[in-house]
Amino acid sequence: MAIVAIVAIVAIVAMPLSTYIALINSLVQTNTMMLKVTLYLVGLHSNARRFHQLSKRSD
């Protein structure tokens, strides 16, 4: 009976831990995705500005 209680306690303690790990994992993945998108947009913006400056010079 004590073994069952220990297993139940371990399951209760371990379950949220794995859930937290999964949550952190998904958060990290979304953050890296958002970071990539942000970097991509910043790159596009700076490229557009550079292109605009180049087109101004050619006039």
Secondary structure by P-SEA (a helix, b strand, c coil): caaaaaaaaaaaaaaaaaaaaaaaaaaaaaaaaaaaaaaaaaaaaaaaaaaaaaaaaac
